[in-house]
């Protein structure tokens, strides 16, 4: 989300990043004339308002200001296929999910590579096609390890802490989790792509509840974010729309 409370929506098929109010009013479009094949996947906003966008069409990160003026690009040649991105509120570093390299890259905000962690596999600290990332107020990093049907949690340096979730449709289970978000209270929200639902957990991975109802018709849920008043905003890929839930 942007500093003014607007929600950023990455529309890769239309090659644009857009901002909306929580009520769904369109406010702004981010397109870059000098960047061909722009394919945004996710975005994060720094404390000074700069927008960091993963560009899957060029396998890089694009940084612009709040008005959409291009500042820099970085990561090309180092990142194989970026999807999720988040900025750590504790150290200010940028965490990028590399879907094809099965790892997380850490950069500073100037685009200097600091380190990477993770590898292909199913052991602790390994990934299979991870998708999105979020970071809590303590600097802990939550990664949707989609191919392993779980969420993995690390400290800010990339050291494994714990994991939760397993393959299935029951409480505490998930199938191809994508979007992951954490609210100011530390609750974690997981968008389950193949279970067509959004589920809430405690920070330790204990199941709390399902946010949506079957009648809401979610289909192929992708990105998720939570506002300061605990409103949950979900990308509904199957219906090509954004759905908003109050708790």
Secondary structure, DSSP 8 states (H G I E B T S, - for coil): --TTS-EEEEEGGGTEEEEE-TT--EEEEE--TT-TT--EEEEEE-TT--EEEEETTTTEEEEE-TT--EEEEE-BTTBSSEEEEEE-TTT--EEEEETTTTEEEEE-TTS-EEEEE--BSSSTT-BSS---EEE-TT--EEEEEGGGTEEEEE-TT--EEEEE--BSSSTT-BSSEEEEEE-TTS-EEEEETTTTEEEEE-TTS-EEEESS-GGG---SEEEEEE-TT--EEEEEGGGTEEEEE--
